[in-house]
Amino acid sequence: MVLVDLFLTSLVVLAWWLTSSDFTLAIVAGLVFLAFSMLDGLLLWSLPRRGLSFGSWQAQGIVLAISRLAACIALSLAAAITSDFWSLLGLIVIQIIGLAALVWGAMIEPFNIQLTTLTITSERVLPGVKPVRVIHISDLHVERLTKREKKLLALVEEVEADLILLTGDYLNLSYIRDRRAQAEVKKLLSKLWAPCGVYAVLGSPPVDERDVVPGLFEELPIELLVDQCQTVPIGAGRRLTLIGMDCTHYLPLDSHRLGILTADMPNDVPSILMYHAPDLFPEAVDLGIDLYLCGHTHGGQVRLPGIGALLTSSQLGRKYQMGLYQEGRTSMYVSRGVGMEGLSAPRVRFLSPPEITLVTIRGIESE
């Protein structure tokens, strides 16, 4: 990491020297870059020691250093058209803002898990019948259990929903075959309970590896739905149809399978599609599904004001980033999820805090 920082520092010095023709200014700019890049590395190094996140701090540091490098090179152009003082001040301010954003995104926002509430209506629920309350949880991406997961369990217990629905990505991509991570996600899942049951589907194939993750559910009181359409009694004469879809991210196949699954779906019972990504929303609308619960996008995980999500990993791009979408009789909620991406991706959230969702399904009241 030190060698990478020194190499990138030399690029900063070169860029500022070429644009300003002032070698002293270029050296100062390089030292500013090096100082803040090393602060990034120190912060990332501290995260697992604080029990916050557990990715490779060196890989994350390189990603952040390259981002700082891009900002430094862009600002070097200002050195050619303004005074040394203002160009250097601008560089320092941008680097401070970057460090503050990292502190917020890595140490504060990822643990500010929220409970989002919404209500949808369906004529398939008779007026006057007690509404059904559903907790939706997506994208746990467990590395190790932290205070975020502890707060999640507290929120679930506080809400007292009728049932809990999980829509995939249970382990972090860096920890799929890590025995401790597997044990800890099982520990977390085992504590989820609702009077009408807990149901789950698998997430992205690279994350929920099919030779690993299904086995985690074998001893849990959770029903894993793999391409199943199941009507669940809720009590007091209420029922829900759960459509649990396995996600392949190959839309022609998945949309075809959805059509087959819903062919014999009862028309007088509210239906919920559980599918990891929002990519089947047009098909769900055509099929008249009441509620579509998904995640996958993390709300972008990093969002910028006026721009929104930088990336969503959805095959439909940024069309369905997060939150509630409604078309026809179908409502879709795209959860920002709980955990964060793995591998070299920085364990940060920015303007996209983790969430679980409480959905209330009620009938359409007559006026």
BALOBA-1460 file (C-alpha; in Angstrom, 3 decimals):
// residues 367
<rec num="1" residu="m" x="0.000" y="0.000" z="0.000"/>
<rec num="2" residu="v" x="2.873" y="2.379" z="0.816"/>
<rec num="3" residu="l" x="4.471" y="1.730" z="-2.580"/>
<rec num="4" residu="v" x="1.138" y="2.375" z="-4.306"/>
<rec num="5" residu="d" x="0.726" y="5.653" z="-2.409"/>
<rec num="6" residu="l" x="4.228" y="6.754" z="-3.354"/>
<rec num="7" residu="f" x="3.670" y="5.901" z="-7.007"/>
<rec num="8" residu="l" x="0.356" y="7.787" z="-7.108"/>
<rec num="9" residu="t" x="1.987" y="10.700" z="-5.290"/>
<rec num="10" residu="s" x="4.573" y="10.910" z="-8.046"/>
<rec num="11" residu="l" x="1.746" y="11.138" z="-10.596"/>
<rec num="12" residu="v" x="0.205" y="14.017" z="-8.641"/>
<rec num="13" residu="v" x="3.525" y="15.829" z="-8.541"/>
<rec num="14" residu="l" x="4.004" y="15.318" z="-12.274"/>
<rec num="15" residu="a" x="0.493" y="16.548" z="-13.122"/>
<rec num="16" residu="w" x="0.843" y="19.706" z="-11.012"/>
<rec num="17" residu="w" x="4.335" y="20.411" z="-12.314"/>
<rec num="18" residu="l" x="3.213" y="20.115" z="-15.945"/>
<rec num="19" residu="t" x="0.217" y="22.423" z="-15.473"/>
<rec num="20" residu="s" x="1.742" y="25.010" z="-13.120"/>
<rec num="21" residu="s" x="5.443" y="24.868" z="-14.060"/>
<rec num="22" residu="d" x="6.073" y="25.322" z="-10.320"/>
<rec num="23" residu="f" x="7.981" y="22.362" z="-8.887"/>
<rec num="24" residu="t" x="7.579" y="23.551" z="-5.279"/>
<rec num="25" residu="l" x="3.802" y="23.780" z="-5.691"/>
<rec num="26" residu="a" x="3.804" y="20.327" z="-7.284"/>
<rec num="27" residu="i" x="5.713" y="18.848" z="-4.334"/>
<rec num="28" residu="v" x="3.293" y="20.429" z="-1.845"/>
<rec num="29" residu="a" x="0.332" y="19.082" z="-3.829"/>
<rec num="30" residu="g" x="1.883" y="15.634" z="-3.786"/>
<rec num="31" residu="l" x="2.428" y="15.778" z="-0.035"/>
<rec num="32" residu="v" x="-1.199" y="16.822" z="0.491"/>
<rec num="33" residu="f" x="-2.346" y="13.842" z="-1.551"/>
<rec num="34" residu="l" x="-0.022" y="11.472" z="0.313"/>
<rec num="35" residu="a" x="-1.140" y="12.706" z="3.732"/>
<rec num="36" residu="f" x="-4.840" y="12.223" z="3.031"/>
<rec num="37" residu="s" x="-4.320" y="8.883" z="1.300"/>
<rec num="38" residu="m" x="-2.438" y="7.640" z="4.355"/>
<rec num="39" residu="l" x="-5.251" y="8.907" z="6.606"/>
<rec num="40" residu="d" x="-7.686" y="6.895" z="4.463"/>
<rec num="41" residu="g" x="-5.532" y="3.805" z="4.949"/>
<rec num="42" residu="l" x="-5.344" y="4.334" z="8.702"/>
<rec num="43" residu="l" x="-9.113" y="4.693" z="8.958"/>
<rec num="44" residu="l" x="-9.738" y="1.578" z="6.838"/>
<rec num="45" residu="w" x="-7.163" y="-0.367" z="8.879"/>
<rec num="46" residu="s" x="-9.055" y="0.548" z="12.051"/>
<rec num="47" residu="l" x="-12.494" y="-0.619" z="10.878"/>
<rec num="48" residu="p" x="-12.124" y="-4.359" z="11.610"/>
<rec num="49" residu="r" x="-10.404" y="-3.533" z="14.880"/>
<rec num="50" residu="r" x="-13.446" y="-1.447" z="15.833"/>
<rec num="51" residu="g" x="-15.779" y="-4.285" z="14.795"/>
<rec num="52" residu="l" x="-17.363" y="-2.173" z="12.047"/>
<rec num="53" residu="s" x="-16.443" y="-3.833" z="8.743"/>
<rec num="54" residu="f" x="-14.015" y="-6.530" z="7.712"/>
<rec num="55" residu="g" x="-12.836" y="-6.159" z="4.142"/>
<rec num="56" residu="s" x="-9.233" y="-5.987" z="2.993"/>
<rec num="57" residu="w" x="-8.203" y="-2.471" z="3.962"/>
<rec num="58" residu="q" x="-5.339" y="-2.464" z="1.428"/>
<rec num="59" residu="a" x="-7.623" y="-3.173" z="-1.545"/>
<rec num="60" residu="q" x="-10.151" y="-0.597" z="-0.384"/>
<rec num="61" residu="g" x="-7.349" y="1.902" z="0.171"/>
<rec num="62" residu="i" x="-6.161" y="1.536" z="-3.407"/>
<rec num="63" residu="v" x="-9.684" y="2.211" z="-4.724"/>
<rec num="64" residu="l" x="-9.984" y="5.348" z="-2.591"/>
<rec num="65" residu="a" x="-6.450" y="6.492" z="-3.482"/>
<rec num="66" residu="i" x="-7.286" y="6.278" z="-7.175"/>
<rec num="67" residu="s" x="-10.395" y="8.395" z="-6.538"/>
<rec num="68" residu="r" x="-8.261" y="10.985" z="-4.757"/>
<rec num="69" residu="l" x="-5.756" y="10.850" z="-7.615"/>
<rec num="70" residu="a" x="-8.487" y="11.676" z="-10.133"/>
<rec num="71" residu="a" x="-9.559" y="14.688" z="-8.054"/>
<rec num="72" residu="c" x="-5.955" y="15.877" z="-7.710"/>
<rec num="73" residu="i" x="-5.269" y="15.660" z="-11.435"/>
<rec num="74" residu="a" x="-8.527" y="17.483" z="-12.227"/>
<rec num="75" residu="l" x="-7.606" y="20.232" z="-9.771"/>
<rec num="76" residu="s" x="-4.122" y="20.503" z="-11.255"/>
<rec num="77" residu="l" x="-5.755" y="22.179" z="-14.238"/>
<rec num="78" residu="a" x="-6.839" y="25.000" z="-11.926"/>
<rec num="79" residu="a" x="-3.195" y="25.660" z="-11.119"/>
<rec num="80" residu="a" x="-2.688" y="26.751" z="-14.715"/>
<rec num="81" residu="i" x="-5.410" y="29.410" z="-14.606"/>
<rec num="82" residu="t" x="-5.393" y="30.695" z="-11.015"/>
<rec num="83" residu="s" x="-2.949" y="31.601" z="-8.287"/>
<rec num="84" residu="d" x="-0.886" y="29.040" z="-6.396"/>
<rec num="85" residu="f" x="-2.701" y="29.913" z="-3.167"/>
<rec num="86" residu="w" x="-6.224" y="29.338" z="-4.481"/>
<rec num="87" residu="s" x="-5.359" y="26.187" z="-6.398"/>
<rec num="88" residu="l" x="-3.620" y="24.687" z="-3.377"/>
<rec num="89" residu="l" x="-6.454" y="25.751" z="-1.060"/>
<rec num="90" residu="g" x="-8.969" y="24.122" z="-3.382"/>
<rec num="91" residu="l" x="-6.944" y="20.915" z="-3.325"/>
<rec num="92" residu="i" x="-6.832" y="20.847" z="0.481"/>
<rec num="93" residu="v" x="-10.562" y="21.591" z="0.808"/>
<rec num="94" residu="i" x="-11.497" y="18.806" z="-1.610"/>
<rec num="95" residu="q" x="-9.265" y="16.341" z="0.223"/>
<rec num="96" residu="i" x="-10.800" y="17.309" z="3.595"/>
<rec num="97" residu="i" x="-14.285" y="16.853" z="2.167"/>
<rec num="98" residu="g" x="-13.250" y="13.428" z="0.897"/>
<rec num="99" residu="l" x="-11.959" y="12.408" z="4.313"/>
<rec num="100" residu="a" x="-15.116" y="13.654" z="6.042"/>
<rec num="101" residu="a" x="-17.244" y="11.723" z="3.536"/>
<rec num="102" residu="l" x="-15.227" y="8.581" z="4.251"/>
<rec num="103" residu="v" x="-15.664" y="8.949" z="8.018"/>
<rec num="104" residu="w" x="-19.423" y="9.383" z="7.558"/>
<rec num="105" residu="g" x="-19.755" y="6.666" z="4.930"/>
<rec num="106" residu="a" x="-17.643" y="4.040" z="6.696"/>
<rec num="107" residu="m" x="-18.280" y="4.649" z="10.391"/>
<rec num="108" residu="i" x="-21.669" y="6.301" z="10.777"/>
<rec num="109" residu="e" x="-24.197" y="5.823" z="7.965"/>
<rec num="110" residu="p" x="-23.762" y="2.011" z="7.542"/>
<rec num="111" residu="f" x="-24.972" y="1.561" z="11.127"/>
<rec num="112" residu="n" x="-27.884" y="3.978" z="10.942"/>
<rec num="113" residu="i" x="-30.331" y="1.254" z="9.941"/>
<rec num="114" residu="q" x="-33.839" y="2.569" z="9.364"/>
<rec num="115" residu="l" x="-37.348" y="1.138" z="9.425"/>
<rec num="116" residu="t" x="-39.243" y="2.278" z="6.333"/>
<rec num="117" residu="t" x="-43.033" y="1.948" z="6.469"/>
<rec num="118" residu="l" x="-45.512" y="1.947" z="3.596"/>
<rec num="119" residu="t" x="-49.073" y="0.871" z="2.917"/>
<rec num="120" residu="i" x="-50.418" y="-0.690" z="-0.260"/>
<rec num="121" residu="t" x="-54.016" y="-1.494" z="-1.095"/>
<rec num="122" residu="s" x="-55.531" y="-4.385" z="-3.008"/>
<rec num="123" residu="e" x="-59.089" y="-5.214" z="-3.942"/>
<rec num="124" residu="r" x="-58.120" y="-8.807" z="-3.196"/>
<rec num="125" residu="v" x="-58.242" y="-7.869" z="0.504"/>
<rec num="126" residu="l" x="-61.838" y="-7.527" z="1.640"/>
<rec num="127" residu="p" x="-62.772" y="-4.169" z="3.202"/>
<rec num="128" residu="g" x="-62.851" y="-4.309" z="6.976"/>
<rec num="129" residu="v" x="-60.447" y="-7.242" z="7.163"/>
<rec num="130" residu="k" x="-57.462" y="-6.673" z="9.405"/>
<rec num="131" residu="p" x="-54.450" y="-5.539" z="7.334"/>
<rec num="132" residu="v" x="-51.458" y="-7.852" z="6.888"/>
<rec num="133" residu="r" x="-48.087" y="-6.578" z="8.127"/>
<rec num="134" residu="v" x="-44.969" y="-7.840" z="6.356"/>
<rec num="135" residu="i" x="-41.314" y="-7.184" z="7.218"/>
<rec num="136" residu="h" x="-39.003" y="-7.181" z="4.198"/>
<rec num="137" residu="i" x="-35.242" y="-7.682" z="4.664"/>
<rec num="138" residu="s" x="-32.721" y="-7.821" z="1.836"/>
<rec num="139" residu="d" x="-28.968" y="-7.902" z="1.166"/>
<rec num="140" residu="l" x="-27.626" y="-8.769" z="4.607"/>
<rec num="141" residu="h" x="-24.116" y="-9.345" z="3.172"/>
<rec num="142" residu="v" x="-22.821" y="-10.546" z="6.532"/>
<rec num="143" residu="e" x="-19.055" y="-10.462" z="7.140"/>
<rec num="144" residu="r" x="-19.240" y="-10.516" z="10.924"/>
<rec num="145" residu="l" x="-22.125" y="-9.516" z="13.168"/>
<rec num="146" residu="t" x="-21.952" y="-5.854" z="14.183"/>
<rec num="147" residu="k" x="-24.109" y="-3.317" z="15.966"/>
<rec num="148" residu="r" x="-26.042" y="-2.923" z="12.692"/>
<rec num="149" residu="e" x="-27.397" y="-6.475" z="12.852"/>
<rec num="150" residu="k" x="-28.157" y="-6.074" z="16.558"/>
<rec num="151" residu="k" x="-30.290" y="-3.029" z="15.779"/>
<rec num="152" residu="l" x="-31.978" y="-4.912" z="12.934"/>
<rec num="153" residu="l" x="-33.180" y="-7.589" z="15.341"/>
<rec num="154" residu="a" x="-34.429" y="-4.941" z="17.755"/>
<rec num="155" residu="l" x="-36.445" y="-3.256" z="14.999"/>
<rec num="156" residu="v" x="-37.978" y="-6.564" z="13.889"/>
<rec num="157" residu="e" x="-38.973" y="-7.428" z="17.453"/>
<rec num="158" residu="e" x="-40.456" y="-3.989" z="17.992"/>
<rec num="159" residu="v" x="-42.637" y="-4.104" z="14.871"/>
<rec num="160" residu="e" x="-44.317" y="-7.489" z="15.525"/>
<rec num="161" residu="a" x="-45.226" y="-8.171" z="11.886"/>
<rec num="162" residu="d" x="-47.309" y="-11.134" z="10.686"/>
<rec num="163" residu="l" x="-44.499" y="-12.580" z="8.598"/>
<rec num="164" residu="i" x="-40.938" y="-11.856" z="7.486"/>
<rec num="165" residu="l" x="-39.718" y="-12.072" z="3.894"/>
<rec num="166" residu="l" x="-36.034" y="-12.217" z="2.897"/>
<rec num="167" residu="t" x="-34.897" y="-11.494" z="-0.657"/>
<rec num="168" residu="g" x="-31.342" y="-12.754" z="-0.872"/>
<rec num="169" residu="d" x="-27.610" y="-12.016" z="-0.633"/>
<rec num="170" residu="y" x="-26.930" y="-13.317" z="2.855"/>
<rec num="171" residu="l" x="-23.115" y="-13.420" z="2.894"/>
<rec num="172" residu="n" x="-20.627" y="-10.817" z="1.826"/>
<rec num="173" residu="l" x="-18.911" y="-11.660" z="-1.454"/>
<rec num="174" residu="s" x="-15.542" y="-11.748" z="0.340"/>
<rec num="175" residu="y" x="-16.765" y="-14.256" z="2.945"/>
<rec num="176" residu="i" x="-18.930" y="-16.773" z="1.078"/>
<rec num="177" residu="r" x="-16.845" y="-19.779" z="2.155"/>
<rec num="178" residu="d" x="-15.690" y="-18.339" z="5.459"/>
<rec num="179" residu="r" x="-16.860" y="-20.672" z="8.234"/>
<rec num="180" residu="r" x="-17.211" y="-17.939" z="10.810"/>
<rec num="181" residu="a" x="-19.273" y="-15.742" z="8.483"/>
<rec num="182" residu="q" x="-21.523" y="-18.714" z="7.687"/>
<rec num="183" residu="a" x="-22.016" y="-19.408" z="11.385"/>
<rec num="184" residu="e" x="-22.771" y="-15.775" z="12.138"/>
<rec num="185" residu="v" x="-25.348" y="-15.364" z="9.369"/>
<rec num="186" residu="k" x="-27.059" y="-18.531" z="10.601"/>
<rec num="187" residu="k" x="-27.051" y="-17.090" z="14.110"/>
<rec num="188" residu="l" x="-28.675" y="-13.910" z="12.835"/>
<rec num="189" residu="l" x="-31.274" y="-15.704" z="10.715"/>
<rec num="190" residu="s" x="-32.170" y="-18.057" z="13.568"/>
<rec num="191" residu="k" x="-33.307" y="-15.074" z="15.630"/>
<rec num="192" residu="l" x="-35.858" y="-13.926" z="13.058"/>
<rec num="193" residu="w" x="-39.371" y="-14.962" z="13.990"/>
<rec num="194" residu="a" x="-42.903" y="-14.030" z="13.024"/>
<rec num="195" residu="p" x="-46.193" y="-15.722" z="13.954"/>
<rec num="196" residu="c" x="-47.013" y="-16.635" z="10.334"/>
<rec num="197" residu="g" x="-43.507" y="-17.648" z="9.383"/>
<rec num="198" residu="v" x="-40.262" y="-16.498" z="7.805"/>
<rec num="199" residu="y" x="-39.751" y="-17.071" z="4.074"/>
<rec num="200" residu="a" x="-36.676" y="-16.530" z="1.938"/>
<rec num="201" residu="v" x="-35.378" y="-16.628" z="-1.628"/>
<rec num="202" residu="l" x="-31.808" y="-16.714" z="-2.893"/>
<rec num="203" residu="g" x="-30.011" y="-13.691" z="-4.288"/>
<rec num="204" residu="s" x="-27.401" y="-13.210" z="-7.001"/>
<rec num="205" residu="p" x="-25.678" y="-16.490" z="-7.971"/>
<rec num="206" residu="p" x="-22.135" y="-15.126" z="-7.386"/>
<rec num="207" residu="v" x="-23.110" y="-14.070" z="-3.842"/>
<rec num="208" residu="d" x="-25.563" y="-16.763" z="-2.770"/>
<rec num="209" residu="e" x="-23.537" y="-19.613" z="-4.257"/>
<rec num="210" residu="r" x="-25.944" y="-22.481" z="-4.792"/>
<rec num="211" residu="d" x="-23.582" y="-25.079" z="-3.298"/>
<rec num="212" residu="v" x="-23.152" y="-23.042" z="-0.106"/>
<rec num="213" residu="v" x="-26.064" y="-20.810" z="0.868"/>
<rec num="214" residu="p" x="-29.062" y="-23.196" z="0.580"/>
<rec num="215" residu="g" x="-27.342" y="-25.443" z="3.120"/>
<rec num="216" residu="l" x="-27.371" y="-22.606" z="5.649"/>
<rec num="217" residu="f" x="-31.169" y="-22.825" z="5.802"/>
<rec num="218" residu="e" x="-31.386" y="-26.565" z="6.446"/>
<rec num="219" residu="e" x="-31.536" y="-26.278" z="10.235"/>
<rec num="220" residu="l" x="-33.286" y="-22.919" z="10.392"/>
<rec num="221" residu="p" x="-37.009" y="-22.259" z="10.974"/>
<rec num="222" residu="i" x="-37.107" y="-20.454" z="7.636"/>
<rec num="223" residu="e" x="-38.753" y="-21.779" z="4.480"/>
<rec num="224" residu="l" x="-36.532" y="-21.271" z="1.445"/>
<rec num="225" residu="l" x="-38.687" y="-20.849" z="-1.657"/>
<rec num="226" residu="v" x="-37.008" y="-21.956" z="-4.880"/>
<rec num="227" residu="d" x="-39.358" y="-21.309" z="-7.795"/>
<rec num="228" residu="q" x="-42.447" y="-21.923" z="-5.705"/>
<rec num="229" residu="c" x="-45.869" y="-20.348" z="-5.556"/>
<rec num="230" residu="q" x="-47.317" y="-20.910" z="-2.109"/>
<rec num="231" residu="t" x="-50.471" y="-19.659" z="-0.414"/>
<rec num="232" residu="v" x="-49.841" y="-18.825" z="3.246"/>
<rec num="233" residu="p" x="-52.637" y="-18.558" z="5.864"/>
<rec num="234" residu="i" x="-52.304" y="-15.414" z="7.992"/>
<rec num="235" residu="g" x="-55.234" y="-16.014" z="10.355"/>
<rec num="236" residu="a" x="-58.659" y="-14.391" z="10.697"/>
<rec num="237" residu="g" x="-59.519" y="-15.633" z="7.206"/>
<rec num="238" residu="r" x="-56.578" y="-13.849" z="5.613"/>
<rec num="239" residu="r" x="-54.190" y="-15.392" z="3.074"/>
<rec num="240" residu="l" x="-51.239" y="-14.340" z="0.952"/>
<rec num="241" residu="t" x="-49.766" y="-15.931" z="-2.146"/>
<rec num="242" residu="l" x="-45.962" y="-15.888" z="-2.050"/>
<rec num="243" residu="i" x="-44.126" y="-16.278" z="-5.340"/>
<rec num="244" residu="g" x="-40.560" y="-17.215" z="-4.448"/>
<rec num="245" residu="m" x="-38.322" y="-16.838" z="-7.506"/>
<rec num="246" residu="d" x="-34.735" y="-18.028" z="-7.830"/>
<rec num="247" residu="c" x="-32.662" y="-15.232" z="-9.396"/>
<rec num="248" residu="t" x="-30.359" y="-16.055" z="-12.322"/>
<rec num="249" residu="h" x="-30.104" y="-12.493" z="-13.717"/>
<rec num="250" residu="y" x="-30.901" y="-13.988" z="-17.138"/>
<rec num="251" residu="l" x="-34.119" y="-12.143" z="-17.836"/>
<rec num="252" residu="p" x="-35.555" y="-14.268" z="-20.672"/>
<rec num="253" residu="l" x="-35.320" y="-17.362" z="-18.463"/>
<rec num="254" residu="d" x="-36.520" y="-15.694" z="-15.264"/>
<rec num="255" residu="s" x="-39.475" y="-13.959" z="-16.924"/>
<rec num="256" residu="h" x="-40.519" y="-17.253" z="-18.528"/>
<rec num="257" residu="r" x="-40.347" y="-19.048" z="-15.185"/>
<rec num="258" residu="l" x="-42.376" y="-16.282" z="-13.543"/>
<rec num="259" residu="g" x="-45.132" y="-16.762" z="-16.090"/>
<rec num="260" residu="i" x="-45.229" y="-20.498" z="-15.378"/>
<rec num="261" residu="l" x="-45.273" y="-19.989" z="-11.606"/>
<rec num="262" residu="t" x="-48.181" y="-17.554" z="-11.694"/>
<rec num="263" residu="a" x="-50.314" y="-19.482" z="-14.198"/>
<rec num="264" residu="d" x="-52.391" y="-21.154" z="-11.492"/>
<rec num="265" residu="m" x="-52.150" y="-18.355" z="-8.912"/>
<rec num="266" residu="p" x="-55.496" y="-17.769" z="-7.137"/>
<rec num="267" residu="n" x="-57.115" y="-14.541" z="-8.277"/>
<rec num="268" residu="d" x="-58.820" y="-13.720" z="-4.985"/>
<rec num="269" residu="v" x="-55.697" y="-13.684" z="-2.774"/>
<rec num="270" residu="p" x="-53.125" y="-10.840" z="-2.556"/>
<rec num="271" residu="s" x="-49.856" y="-11.866" z="-4.216"/>
<rec num="272" residu="i" x="-46.252" y="-11.024" z="-3.307"/>
<rec num="273" residu="l" x="-43.354" y="-11.669" z="-5.660"/>
<rec num="274" residu="m" x="-40.031" y="-12.281" z="-3.894"/>
<rec num="275" residu="y" x="-37.194" y="-11.871" z="-6.395"/>
<rec num="276" residu="h" x="-33.770" y="-10.476" z="-5.611"/>
<rec num="277" residu="a" x="-33.528" y="-7.745" z="-8.268"/>
<rec num="278" residu="p" x="-36.074" y="-5.218" z="-9.621"/>
<rec num="279" residu="d" x="-35.546" y="-6.434" z="-13.188"/>
<rec num="280" residu="l" x="-38.887" y="-8.260" z="-13.534"/>
<rec num="281" residu="f" x="-41.100" y="-5.265" z="-12.738"/>
<rec num="282" residu="p" x="-42.599" y="-4.966" z="-16.264"/>
<rec num="283" residu="e" x="-43.505" y="-8.663" z="-16.186"/>
<rec num="284" residu="a" x="-44.982" y="-8.359" z="-12.681"/>
<rec num="285" residu="v" x="-47.187" y="-5.476" z="-13.867"/>
<rec num="286" residu="d" x="-48.426" y="-7.506" z="-16.844"/>
<rec num="287" residu="l" x="-49.248" y="-10.427" z="-14.543"/>
<rec num="288" residu="g" x="-51.178" y="-8.253" z="-12.071"/>
<rec num="289" residu="i" x="-49.028" y="-9.113" z="-9.050"/>
<rec num="290" residu="d" x="-49.960" y="-6.954" z="-6.064"/>
<rec num="291" residu="l" x="-46.557" y="-6.476" z="-4.411"/>
<rec num="292" residu="y" x="-43.012" y="-7.066" z="-5.641"/>
<rec num="293" residu="l" x="-40.286" y="-7.090" z="-2.988"/>
<rec num="294" residu="c" x="-36.631" y="-6.955" z="-4.006"/>
<rec num="295" residu="g" x="-33.264" y="-5.406" z="-3.249"/>
<rec num="296" residu="h" x="-29.949" y="-5.905" z="-5.063"/>
<rec num="297" residu="t" x="-29.281" y="-2.237" z="-5.874"/>
<rec num="298" residu="h" x="-28.384" y="-1.135" z="-2.304"/>
<rec num="299" residu="g" x="-29.960" y="2.155" z="-3.422"/>
<rec num="300" residu="g" x="-26.663" y="2.599" z="-5.224"/>
<rec num="301" residu="q" x="-24.899" y="2.379" z="-1.820"/>
<rec num="302" residu="v" x="-23.179" y="5.629" z="-2.785"/>
<rec num="303" residu="r" x="-25.468" y="8.415" z="-4.000"/>
<rec num="304" residu="l" x="-24.721" y="11.993" z="-4.945"/>
<rec num="305" residu="p" x="-27.143" y="14.928" z="-4.592"/>
<rec num="306" residu="g" x="-28.909" y="15.656" z="-7.869"/>
<rec num="307" residu="i" x="-27.470" y="12.500" z="-9.443"/>
<rec num="308" residu="g" x="-28.664" y="9.623" z="-7.299"/>
<rec num="309" residu="a" x="-27.111" y="6.189" z="-7.498"/>
<rec num="310" residu="l" x="-23.790" y="5.950" z="-9.281"/>
<rec num="311" residu="l" x="-24.265" y="2.201" z="-9.851"/>
<rec num="312" residu="t" x="-27.137" y="-0.205" z="-9.224"/>
<rec num="313" residu="s" x="-25.986" y="-3.532" z="-10.761"/>
<rec num="314" residu="s" x="-29.509" y="-3.828" z="-12.181"/>
<rec num="315" residu="q" x="-29.902" y="-4.953" z="-15.778"/>
<rec num="316" residu="l" x="-32.376" y="-2.090" z="-16.135"/>
<rec num="317" residu="g" x="-29.694" y="0.404" z="-15.116"/>
<rec num="318" residu="r" x="-30.749" y="3.261" z="-12.852"/>
<rec num="319" residu="k" x="-34.460" y="3.012" z="-13.695"/>
<rec num="320" residu="y" x="-35.402" y="1.386" z="-10.389"/>
<rec num="321" residu="q" x="-32.804" y="2.546" z="-7.865"/>
<rec num="322" residu="m" x="-34.632" y="2.307" z="-4.551"/>
<rec num="323" residu="g" x="-37.979" y="2.917" z="-2.915"/>
<rec num="324" residu="l" x="-41.564" y="2.517" z="-4.075"/>
<rec num="325" residu="y" x="-42.658" y="2.193" z="-7.695"/>
<rec num="326" residu="q" x="-46.270" y="1.727" z="-8.768"/>
<rec num="327" residu="e" x="-47.785" y="0.819" z="-12.108"/>
<rec num="328" residu="g" x="-51.216" y="-0.608" z="-12.731"/>
<rec num="329" residu="r" x="-52.181" y="-2.719" z="-9.745"/>
<rec num="330" residu="t" x="-48.556" y="-3.563" z="-8.943"/>
<rec num="331" residu="s" x="-46.433" y="-1.927" z="-6.253"/>
<rec num="332" residu="m" x="-42.703" y="-2.661" z="-6.121"/>
<rec num="333" residu="y" x="-40.415" y="-1.762" z="-3.249"/>
<rec num="334" residu="v" x="-36.675" y="-1.805" z="-3.948"/>
<rec num="335" residu="s" x="-34.902" y="-2.065" z="-0.608"/>
<rec num="336" residu="r" x="-31.603" y="-0.312" z="0.044"/>
<rec num="337" residu="g" x="-30.675" y="-3.456" z="1.920"/>
<rec num="338" residu="v" x="-28.688" y="-3.924" z="5.100"/>
<rec num="339" residu="g" x="-25.089" y="-4.772" z="4.256"/>
<rec num="340" residu="m" x="-22.494" y="-3.623" z="1.733"/>
<rec num="341" residu="e" x="-20.576" y="-4.868" z="-1.284"/>
<rec num="342" residu="g" x="-17.460" y="-6.986" z="-0.823"/>
<rec num="343" residu="l" x="-14.084" y="-7.653" z="-2.436"/>
<rec num="344" residu="s" x="-12.224" y="-4.362" z="-3.022"/>
<rec num="345" residu="a" x="-15.369" y="-2.211" z="-2.846"/>
<rec num="346" residu="p" x="-15.050" y="0.249" z="0.071"/>
<rec num="347" residu="r" x="-17.405" y="-0.662" z="2.900"/>
<rec num="348" residu="v" x="-19.216" y="2.650" z="2.752"/>
<rec num="349" residu="r" x="-22.730" y="3.991" z="2.385"/>
<rec num="350" residu="f" x="-23.342" y="7.593" z="1.426"/>
<rec num="351" residu="l" x="-26.866" y="9.061" z="1.270"/>
<rec num="352" residu="s" x="-28.179" y="5.497" z="1.132"/>
<rec num="353" residu="p" x="-28.553" y="4.246" z="4.718"/>
<rec num="354" residu="p" x="-29.438" y="0.602" z="5.382"/>
<rec num="355" residu="e" x="-33.073" y="-0.260" z="5.880"/>
<rec num="356" residu="i" x="-35.684" y="-2.881" z="6.521"/>
<rec num="357" residu="t" x="-39.246" y="-2.303" z="5.385"/>
<rec num="358" residu="l" x="-42.629" y="-2.756" z="7.045"/>
<rec num="359" residu="v" x="-45.336" y="-3.142" z="4.396"/>
<rec num="360" residu="t" x="-48.986" y="-3.012" z="5.428"/>
<rec num="361" residu="i" x="-51.396" y="-4.595" z="2.948"/>
<rec num="362" residu="r" x="-54.981" y="-3.514" z="3.339"/>
<rec num="363" residu="g" x="-58.214" y="-3.561" z="1.384"/>
<rec num="364" residu="i" x="-59.618" y="-0.650" z="-0.567"/>
<rec num="365" residu="e" x="-62.025" y="1.144" z="1.729"/>
<rec num="366" residu="s" x="-65.362" y="2.131" z="0.228"/>
<rec num="367" residu="e" x="-66.198" y="5.840" z="0.339"/>
